[in-house]
Amino acid sequence: MLVLVAPGQGAQTPGFLTPWLDLPGVEDRLREWSAAIDLDLVHYGTKADEEEIRDTAVAQPLLVASALISARQLFATADDVSSKVGAAAGHSVGELAAAALTGTLSDEAAMGLVRRRGLAMAEAAAVTETGMAALLGGDEDVVIPHLERLGLTPANVNGAGQIVAAGTAEQIAALVENKPEGTRRVVPLKVAGAFHTHHMAPAVSALESATASLSVADPHTRYVSNKDGQLVSSGQELVQRLVGQVANPVRWDLCMETFKALGVTALIEAAPGGTLTGLAKRALPGVRTLALKSPDDLDAARTLIAEASAATAAGSAPAE
């Protein structure tokens, strides 16, 4: 069974969209979205520097756009997704891309919503200087109490020995100086706020207003939620979870447990891929993974999709 995933904030790098613009129709689509959300995705995805794309209001639309552009090269229609993908999920802002790919939102609605999300979270982040840092290694039962003693929130519990802490700049600095026992490294992330914590509470009400008039459908493909790793079959519930998730921890570890329970055999990560496939390699041994880093990866992805579909069909065929 194939799982399709979309990365979250921090995955962006300067110029990462450049090679995708060589594909037919991609630049036109990005310019249409740019006009609709009043943000030049082509400029920020090709020419902007690291500091510019670190801005939450820029990074989030850029990441959802890149996930949609890259995934649509493999799955152009709803039938393509529903017939070839066993389940889909996104990490943090990647959930909006997954919501579009599974049919709950249109691509255009997802882009409009992520623009509102990025602006609202940037505004909330501006109130206090906050940030996030990844802790690599260490036991969860040791790491989480240590974070709480420092006043930090375990904002992303990613599995595979990775937890992301979020809090004020002073709290992050204290963590760097005093990491938990057993933790190998503390790595500050390229984000501009303490996402998925109480610091983001003001953004929740802004998103509630933004989703009130959205046209929403039930997902046509199994959708795995960051809130608790559970499958969500109601479009309305899915959108409610997207709203609340900005101020609540991401439980990617539970998402991966659900992938395993569903029988995942292959996982493809939309552009800019790499982070989630890295976690899957450690937490889901034996699962074939592929990250879409450039259009050069598309042929290998198509081969993996065909092989996963054939294996799924063979596994579901009745015995002679």
Contacts in CASP RR format, 6 or more apart in sequence:
PFRMAT RR
TARGET T0000
AUTHOR 0000-0000-0000
METHOD contacts of the structure
MODEL  1
MLVLVAPGQGAQTPGFLTPWLDLPGVEDRLREWSAAIDLDLVHYGTKADE
EEIRDTAVAQPLLVASALISARQLFATADDVSSKVGAAAGHSVGELAAAA
LTGTLSDEAAMGLVRRRGLAMAEAAAVTETGMAALLGGDEDVVIPHLERL
GLTPANVNGAGQIVAAGTAEQIAALVENKPEGTRRVVPLKVAGAFHTHHM
APAVSALESATASLSVADPHTRYVSNKDGQLVSSGQELVQRLVGQVANPV
RWDLCMETFKALGVTALIEAAPGGTLTGLAKRALPGVRTLALKSPDDLDA
ARTLIAEASAATAAGSAPAE
1 86 0 8 1.000
1 87 0 8 1.000
1 262 0 8 1.000
1 263 0 8 1.000
1 264 0 8 1.000
1 265 0 8 1.000
1 266 0 8 1.000
1 308 0 8 1.000
1 312 0 8 1.000
2 84 0 8 1.000
2 85 0 8 1.000
2 86 0 8 1.000
2 264 0 8 1.000
2 265 0 8 1.000
2 266 0 8 1.000
2 267 0 8 1.000
2 268 0 8 1.000
2 304 0 8 1.000
2 305 0 8 1.000
2 308 0 8 1.000
2 309 0 8 1.000
2 312 0 8 1.000
3 85 0 8 1.000
3 86 0 8 1.000
3 87 0 8 1.000
3 88 0 8 1.000
3 89 0 8 1.000
3 259 0 8 1.000
3 262 0 8 1.000
3 264 0 8 1.000
3 266 0 8 1.000
3 267 0 8 1.000
3 268 0 8 1.000
4 71 0 8 1.000
4 75 0 8 1.000
4 81 0 8 1.000
4 85 0 8 1.000
4 86 0 8 1.000
4 87 0 8 1.000
4 88 0 8 1.000
4 89 0 8 1.000
4 98 0 8 1.000
4 101 0 8 1.000
4 267 0 8 1.000
4 268 0 8 1.000
4 270 0 8 1.000
5 88 0 8 1.000
5 89 0 8 1.000
5 90 0 8 1.000
5 91 0 8 1.000
5 98 0 8 1.000
5 267 0 8 1.000
5 268 0 8 1.000
5 269 0 8 1.000
5 270 0 8 1.000
5 276 0 8 1.000
6 63 0 8 1.000
6 64 0 8 1.000
6 67 0 8 1.000
6 71 0 8 1.000
6 88 0 8 1.000
6 89 0 8 1.000
6 90 0 8 1.000
6 91 0 8 1.000
6 94 0 8 1.000
6 95 0 8 1.000
6 97 0 8 1.000
6 98 0 8 1.000
6 101 0 8 1.000
6 269 0 8 1.000
6 270 0 8 1.000
7 63 0 8 1.000
7 67 0 8 1.000
7 90 0 8 1.000
7 91 0 8 1.000
7 94 0 8 1.000
7 269 0 8 1.000
7 270 0 8 1.000
7 272 0 8 1.000
7 273 0 8 1.000
7 274 0 8 1.000
7 275 0 8 1.000
7 276 0 8 1.000
8 63 0 8 1.000
8 90 0 8 1.000
8 91 0 8 1.000
8 92 0 8 1.000
8 93 0 8 1.000
8 94 0 8 1.000
8 275 0 8 1.000
9 56 0 8 1.000
9 59 0 8 1.000
9 60 0 8 1.000
9 63 0 8 1.000
9 92 0 8 1.000
9 93 0 8 1.000
9 190 0 8 1.000
9 191 0 8 1.000
9 195 0 8 1.000
10 59 0 8 1.000
10 63 0 8 1.000
10 189 0 8 1.000
10 190 0 8 1.000
10 191 0 8 1.000
10 275 0 8 1.000
11 63 0 8 1.000
11 272 0 8 1.000
11 273 0 8 1.000
11 274 0 8 1.000
11 275 0 8 1.000
12 53 0 8 1.000
12 59 0 8 1.000
12 62 0 8 1.000
12 63 0 8 1.000
12 66 0 8 1.000
12 190 0 8 1.000
12 272 0 8 1.000
13 50 0 8 1.000
13 53 0 8 1.000
13 272 0 8 1.000
14 45 0 8 1.000
14 48 0 8 1.000
14 49 0 8 1.000
14 50 0 8 1.000
14 53 0 8 1.000
15 45 0 8 1.000
15 46 0 8 1.000
15 47 0 8 1.000
15 48 0 8 1.000
16 45 0 8 1.000
16 66 0 8 1.000
16 271 0 8 1.000
16 272 0 8 1.000
17 30 0 8 1.000
17 41 0 8 1.000
17 42 0 8 1.000
17 45 0 8 1.000
17 46 0 8 1.000
17 62 0 8 1.000
17 65 0 8 1.000
17 66 0 8 1.000
17 69 0 8 1.000
18 45 0 8 1.000
18 46 0 8 1.000
19 294 0 8 1.000
19 295 0 8 1.000
19 296 0 8 1.000
20 26 0 8 1.000
20 66 0 8 1.000
20 69 0 8 1.000
20 70 0 8 1.000
20 271 0 8 1.000
20 294 0 8 1.000
20 295 0 8 1.000
21 27 0 8 1.000
21 30 0 8 1.000
21 42 0 8 1.000
21 46 0 8 1.000
22 295 0 8 1.000
23 73 0 8 1.000
23 295 0 8 1.000
26 69 0 8 1.000
27 42 0 8 1.000
29 69 0 8 1.000
30 41 0 8 1.000
30 42 0 8 1.000
30 65 0 8 1.000
30 69 0 8 1.000
31 41 0 8 1.000
31 42 0 8 1.000
33 41 0 8 1.000
33 61 0 8 1.000
33 65 0 8 1.000
33 107 0 8 1.000
33 108 0 8 1.000
33 111 0 8 1.000
34 40 0 8 1.000
34 41 0 8 1.000
34 42 0 8 1.000
36 108 0 8 1.000
36 111 0 8 1.000
36 112 0 8 1.000
37 61 0 8 1.000
37 111 0 8 1.000
37 112 0 8 1.000
37 115 0 8 1.000
38 115 0 8 1.000
39 57 0 8 1.000
39 58 0 8 1.000
39 61 0 8 1.000
39 115 0 8 1.000
41 61 0 8 1.000
41 62 0 8 1.000
41 65 0 8 1.000
44 52 0 8 1.000
44 53 0 8 1.000
44 58 0 8 1.000
44 62 0 8 1.000
45 53 0 8 1.000
45 62 0 8 1.000
45 66 0 8 1.000
48 58 0 8 1.000
50 190 0 8 1.000
52 58 0 8 1.000
53 59 0 8 1.000
53 62 0 8 1.000
54 190 0 8 1.000
54 191 0 8 1.000
54 192 0 8 1.000
55 122 0 8 1.000
55 192 0 8 1.000
56 118 0 8 1.000
56 121 0 8 1.000
56 122 0 8 1.000
56 125 0 8 1.000
56 191 0 8 1.000
56 192 0 8 1.000
56 193 0 8 1.000
57 115 0 8 1.000
57 118 0 8 1.000
57 119 0 8 1.000
57 121 0 8 1.000
57 122 0 8 1.000
59 118 0 8 1.000
59 191 0 8 1.000
60 93 0 8 1.000
60 114 0 8 1.000
60 115 0 8 1.000
60 117 0 8 1.000
60 118 0 8 1.000
60 121 0 8 1.000
61 111 0 8 1.000
61 112 0 8 1.000
61 114 0 8 1.000
61 115 0 8 1.000
61 118 0 8 1.000
63 93 0 8 1.000
63 94 0 8 1.000
63 97 0 8 1.000
63 272 0 8 1.000
64 93 0 8 1.000
64 94 0 8 1.000
64 96 0 8 1.000
64 97 0 8 1.000
64 100 0 8 1.000
64 110 0 8 1.000
64 111 0 8 1.000
64 114 0 8 1.000
65 111 0 8 1.000
66 270 0 8 1.000
66 271 0 8 1.000
66 272 0 8 1.000
67 94 0 8 1.000
67 97 0 8 1.000
67 101 0 8 1.000
67 270 0 8 1.000
67 271 0 8 1.000
68 97 0 8 1.000
68 100 0 8 1.000
68 101 0 8 1.000
68 107 0 8 1.000
68 110 0 8 1.000
68 111 0 8 1.000
68 270 0 8 1.000
69 271 0 8 1.000
70 270 0 8 1.000
70 271 0 8 1.000
70 292 0 8 1.000
71 97 0 8 1.000
71 101 0 8 1.000
71 270 0 8 1.000
71 292 0 8 1.000
72 107 0 8 1.000
73 295 0 8 1.000
73 298 0 8 1.000
74 80 0 8 1.000
74 268 0 8 1.000
74 298 0 8 1.000
74 301 0 8 1.000
74 302 0 8 1.000
74 305 0 8 1.000
75 81 0 8 1.000
75 84 0 8 1.000
75 85 0 8 1.000
75 101 0 8 1.000
78 103 0 8 1.000
78 220 0 8 1.000
81 88 0 8 1.000
81 101 0 8 1.000
81 102 0 8 1.000
81 103 0 8 1.000
81 220 0 8 1.000
81 221 0 8 1.000
82 220 0 8 1.000
82 221 0 8 1.000
83 309 0 8 1.000
84 305 0 8 1.000
84 308 0 8 1.000
84 309 0 8 1.000
85 101 0 8 1.000
85 221 0 8 1.000
86 221 0 8 1.000
86 222 0 8 1.000
86 262 0 8 1.000
86 312 0 8 1.000
87 221 0 8 1.000
87 222 0 8 1.000
87 223 0 8 1.000
87 224 0 8 1.000
87 231 0 8 1.000
87 258 0 8 1.000
87 259 0 8 1.000
87 262 0 8 1.000
87 264 0 8 1.000
88 98 0 8 1.000
88 101 0 8 1.000
88 102 0 8 1.000
88 221 0 8 1.000
88 222 0 8 1.000
88 223 0 8 1.000
88 224 0 8 1.000
89 95 0 8 1.000
89 98 0 8 1.000
89 223 0 8 1.000
89 224 0 8 1.000
89 225 0 8 1.000
89 226 0 8 1.000
89 255 0 8 1.000
89 259 0 8 1.000
90 97 0 8 1.000
90 98 0 8 1.000
90 226 0 8 1.000
90 255 0 8 1.000
90 276 0 8 1.000
91 156 0 8 1.000
91 226 0 8 1.000
91 250 0 8 1.000
91 252 0 8 1.000
91 275 0 8 1.000
91 276 0 8 1.000
92 156 0 8 1.000
92 195 0 8 1.000
92 196 0 8 1.000
92 226 0 8 1.000
92 245 0 8 1.000
92 250 0 8 1.000
93 114 0 8 1.000
93 117 0 8 1.000
93 118 0 8 1.000
95 225 0 8 1.000
95 226 0 8 1.000
95 242 0 8 1.000
95 245 0 8 1.000
96 105 0 8 1.000
96 110 0 8 1.000
96 113 0 8 1.000
96 114 0 8 1.000
96 117 0 8 1.000
96 242 0 8 1.000
97 110 0 8 1.000
97 270 0 8 1.000
98 223 0 8 1.000
99 105 0 8 1.000
99 110 0 8 1.000
99 219 0 8 1.000
99 223 0 8 1.000
99 238 0 8 1.000
99 239 0 8 1.000
99 242 0 8 1.000
100 106 0 8 1.000
100 107 0 8 1.000
100 109 0 8 1.000
100 110 0 8 1.000
101 221 0 8 1.000
102 219 0 8 1.000
102 220 0 8 1.000
102 221 0 8 1.000
102 222 0 8 1.000
102 223 0 8 1.000
103 217 0 8 1.000
103 219 0 8 1.000
103 220 0 8 1.000
103 221 0 8 1.000
104 216 0 8 1.000
104 217 0 8 1.000
104 218 0 8 1.000
104 219 0 8 1.000
104 223 0 8 1.000
104 235 0 8 1.000
104 238 0 8 1.000
104 239 0 8 1.000
105 113 0 8 1.000
105 214 0 8 1.000
105 216 0 8 1.000
105 239 0 8 1.000
106 215 0 8 1.000
109 214 0 8 1.000
109 215 0 8 1.000
113 207 0 8 1.000
113 210 0 8 1.000
113 211 0 8 1.000
113 214 0 8 1.000
113 242 0 8 1.000
116 206 0 8 1.000
116 207 0 8 1.000
116 210 0 8 1.000
117 203 0 8 1.000
117 207 0 8 1.000
117 210 0 8 1.000
117 246 0 8 1.000
118 203 0 8 1.000
119 206 0 8 1.000
120 202 0 8 1.000
120 203 0 8 1.000
120 206 0 8 1.000
120 207 0 8 1.000
120 210 0 8 1.000
120 246 0 8 1.000
121 193 0 8 1.000
121 195 0 8 1.000
121 200 0 8 1.000
121 203 0 8 1.000
121 246 0 8 1.000
122 192 0 8 1.000
123 202 0 8 1.000
123 203 0 8 1.000
123 206 0 8 1.000
124 199 0 8 1.000
124 200 0 8 1.000
124 201 0 8 1.000
124 202 0 8 1.000
124 203 0 8 1.000
125 192 0 8 1.000
125 193 0 8 1.000
125 194 0 8 1.000
125 195 0 8 1.000
125 199 0 8 1.000
125 200 0 8 1.000
127 199 0 8 1.000
127 202 0 8 1.000
128 168 0 8 1.000
128 199 0 8 1.000
129 168 0 8 1.000
129 169 0 8 1.000
130 166 0 8 1.000
130 167 0 8 1.000
130 168 0 8 1.000
130 169 0 8 1.000
130 193 0 8 1.000
130 194 0 8 1.000
130 197 0 8 1.000
130 199 0 8 1.000
131 166 0 8 1.000
131 167 0 8 1.000
131 168 0 8 1.000
131 169 0 8 1.000
131 172 0 8 1.000
131 188 0 8 1.000
131 189 0 8 1.000
131 191 0 8 1.000
131 192 0 8 1.000
131 193 0 8 1.000
131 194 0 8 1.000
132 155 0 8 1.000
132 156 0 8 1.000
132 164 0 8 1.000
132 165 0 8 1.000
132 166 0 8 1.000
132 167 0 8 1.000
132 172 0 8 1.000
132 188 0 8 1.000
132 189 0 8 1.000
132 191 0 8 1.000
132 193 0 8 1.000
132 194 0 8 1.000
132 195 0 8 1.000
133 164 0 8 1.000
133 165 0 8 1.000
133 172 0 8 1.000
133 175 0 8 1.000
133 176 0 8 1.000
133 186 0 8 1.000
133 187 0 8 1.000
133 188 0 8 1.000
133 189 0 8 1.000
134 156 0 8 1.000
134 162 0 8 1.000
134 163 0 8 1.000
134 164 0 8 1.000
134 165 0 8 1.000
134 186 0 8 1.000
134 187 0 8 1.000
134 189 0 8 1.000
135 143 0 8 1.000
135 162 0 8 1.000
135 163 0 8 1.000
135 164 0 8 1.000
135 165 0 8 1.000
135 175 0 8 1.000
135 179 0 8 1.000
135 180 0 8 1.000
135 183 0 8 1.000
135 185 0 8 1.000
135 186 0 8 1.000
135 187 0 8 1.000
136 161 0 8 1.000
136 162 0 8 1.000
136 183 0 8 1.000
136 184 0 8 1.000
136 185 0 8 1.000
136 186 0 8 1.000
136 187 0 8 1.000
137 143 0 8 1.000
137 161 0 8 1.000
137 162 0 8 1.000
137 182 0 8 1.000
137 183 0 8 1.000
137 184 0 8 1.000
137 185 0 8 1.000
138 161 0 8 1.000
138 180 0 8 1.000
138 181 0 8 1.000
138 182 0 8 1.000
138 183 0 8 1.000
138 184 0 8 1.000
139 182 0 8 1.000
140 157 0 8 1.000
140 161 0 8 1.000
140 163 0 8 1.000
142 180 0 8 1.000
142 181 0 8 1.000
142 182 0 8 1.000
143 154 0 8 1.000
143 163 0 8 1.000
143 180 0 8 1.000
143 183 0 8 1.000
144 154 0 8 1.000
144 163 0 8 1.000
146 180 0 8 1.000
146 181 0 8 1.000
147 153 0 8 1.000
147 154 0 8 1.000
147 163 0 8 1.000
147 165 0 8 1.000
147 175 0 8 1.000
147 180 0 8 1.000
150 171 0 8 1.000
150 174 0 8 1.000
150 175 0 8 1.000
150 178 0 8 1.000
151 167 0 8 1.000
151 171 0 8 1.000
152 165 0 8 1.000
152 166 0 8 1.000
152 167 0 8 1.000
152 171 0 8 1.000
152 172 0 8 1.000
152 175 0 8 1.000
153 165 0 8 1.000
153 166 0 8 1.000
153 167 0 8 1.000
153 194 0 8 1.000
153 196 0 8 1.000
153 197 0 8 1.000
153 198 0 8 1.000
153 249 0 8 1.000
154 163 0 8 1.000
154 164 0 8 1.000
154 165 0 8 1.000
154 249 0 8 1.000
155 164 0 8 1.000
155 165 0 8 1.000
155 166 0 8 1.000
155 194 0 8 1.000
155 195 0 8 1.000
155 196 0 8 1.000
155 197 0 8 1.000
155 249 0 8 1.000
155 250 0 8 1.000
156 162 0 8 1.000
156 163 0 8 1.000
156 164 0 8 1.000
156 196 0 8 1.000
156 249 0 8 1.000
156 250 0 8 1.000
156 252 0 8 1.000
157 163 0 8 1.000
157 249 0 8 1.000
157 250 0 8 1.000
157 251 0 8 1.000
157 252 0 8 1.000
157 253 0 8 1.000
157 254 0 8 1.000
158 164 0 8 1.000
158 250 0 8 1.000
158 252 0 8 1.000
158 253 0 8 1.000
158 279 0 8 1.000
159 252 0 8 1.000
159 253 0 8 1.000
159 256 0 8 1.000
159 279 0 8 1.000
159 282 0 8 1.000
159 283 0 8 1.000
160 253 0 8 1.000
160 256 0 8 1.000
160 278 0 8 1.000
160 279 0 8 1.000
160 280 0 8 1.000
160 282 0 8 1.000
160 283 0 8 1.000
161 282 0 8 1.000
162 279 0 8 1.000
164 189 0 8 1.000
164 250 0 8 1.000
165 172 0 8 1.000
165 175 0 8 1.000
166 193 0 8 1.000
166 194 0 8 1.000
166 195 0 8 1.000
166 196 0 8 1.000
166 197 0 8 1.000
166 199 0 8 1.000
167 194 0 8 1.000
167 197 0 8 1.000
167 199 0 8 1.000
168 194 0 8 1.000
172 188 0 8 1.000
175 186 0 8 1.000
176 186 0 8 1.000
176 188 0 8 1.000
179 185 0 8 1.000
179 186 0 8 1.000
193 199 0 8 1.000
194 200 0 8 1.000
195 246 0 8 1.000
196 245 0 8 1.000
196 246 0 8 1.000
196 247 0 8 1.000
196 248 0 8 1.000
196 249 0 8 1.000
196 250 0 8 1.000
197 247 0 8 1.000
197 249 0 8 1.000
198 247 0 8 1.000
200 246 0 8 1.000
200 247 0 8 1.000
201 247 0 8 1.000
203 246 0 8 1.000
203 247 0 8 1.000
204 243 0 8 1.000
204 244 0 8 1.000
204 246 0 8 1.000
204 247 0 8 1.000
207 242 0 8 1.000
207 243 0 8 1.000
207 244 0 8 1.000
207 246 0 8 1.000
208 243 0 8 1.000
211 239 0 8 1.000
211 242 0 8 1.000
211 243 0 8 1.000
214 239 0 8 1.000
216 235 0 8 1.000
216 236 0 8 1.000
216 238 0 8 1.000
216 239 0 8 1.000
217 235 0 8 1.000
218 233 0 8 1.000
218 234 0 8 1.000
218 235 0 8 1.000
219 232 0 8 1.000
219 233 0 8 1.000
219 235 0 8 1.000
219 238 0 8 1.000
222 231 0 8 1.000
222 233 0 8 1.000
222 262 0 8 1.000
223 231 0 8 1.000
223 232 0 8 1.000
223 233 0 8 1.000
223 238 0 8 1.000
224 230 0 8 1.000
224 231 0 8 1.000
224 232 0 8 1.000
224 255 0 8 1.000
224 258 0 8 1.000
224 259 0 8 1.000
225 231 0 8 1.000
225 232 0 8 1.000
225 238 0 8 1.000
225 241 0 8 1.000
225 255 0 8 1.000
226 241 0 8 1.000
226 245 0 8 1.000
226 250 0 8 1.000
226 251 0 8 1.000
226 252 0 8 1.000
226 255 0 8 1.000
227 241 0 8 1.000
227 245 0 8 1.000
227 248 0 8 1.000
227 251 0 8 1.000
228 251 0 8 1.000
228 254 0 8 1.000
229 251 0 8 1.000
229 254 0 8 1.000
229 255 0 8 1.000
229 257 0 8 1.000
229 258 0 8 1.000
230 254 0 8 1.000
230 258 0 8 1.000
231 258 0 8 1.000
232 238 0 8 1.000
232 241 0 8 1.000
252 276 0 8 1.000
252 279 0 8 1.000
253 283 0 8 1.000
256 279 0 8 1.000
256 280 0 8 1.000
256 283 0 8 1.000
256 284 0 8 1.000
259 267 0 8 1.000
259 280 0 8 1.000
259 284 0 8 1.000
259 287 0 8 1.000
260 284 0 8 1.000
264 284 0 8 1.000
264 287 0 8 1.000
265 287 0 8 1.000
265 288 0 8 1.000
265 308 0 8 1.000
265 311 0 8 1.000
265 312 0 8 1.000
266 287 0 8 1.000
266 288 0 8 1.000
266 289 0 8 1.000
266 290 0 8 1.000
266 304 0 8 1.000
266 305 0 8 1.000
266 307 0 8 1.000
266 308 0 8 1.000
267 276 0 8 1.000
267 277 0 8 1.000
267 280 0 8 1.000
267 284 0 8 1.000
267 287 0 8 1.000
267 288 0 8 1.000
267 289 0 8 1.000
267 290 0 8 1.000
268 289 0 8 1.000
268 290 0 8 1.000
268 291 0 8 1.000
268 292 0 8 1.000
268 301 0 8 1.000
268 304 0 8 1.000
268 305 0 8 1.000
269 275 0 8 1.000
269 276 0 8 1.000
269 277 0 8 1.000
269 289 0 8 1.000
269 290 0 8 1.000
269 291 0 8 1.000
269 292 0 8 1.000
270 292 0 8 1.000
271 292 0 8 1.000
271 293 0 8 1.000
271 294 0 8 1.000
272 292 0 8 1.000
272 293 0 8 1.000
273 291 0 8 1.000
273 292 0 8 1.000
273 293 0 8 1.000
274 291 0 8 1.000
274 293 0 8 1.000
276 291 0 8 1.000
277 289 0 8 1.000
277 290 0 8 1.000
277 291 0 8 1.000
278 289 0 8 1.000
278 291 0 8 1.000
280 287 0 8 1.000
280 289 0 8 1.000
281 287 0 8 1.000
281 289 0 8 1.000
288 304 0 8 1.000
288 308 0 8 1.000
290 297 0 8 1.000
290 300 0 8 1.000
290 301 0 8 1.000
290 304 0 8 1.000
291 297 0 8 1.000
292 298 0 8 1.000
292 301 0 8 1.000
END
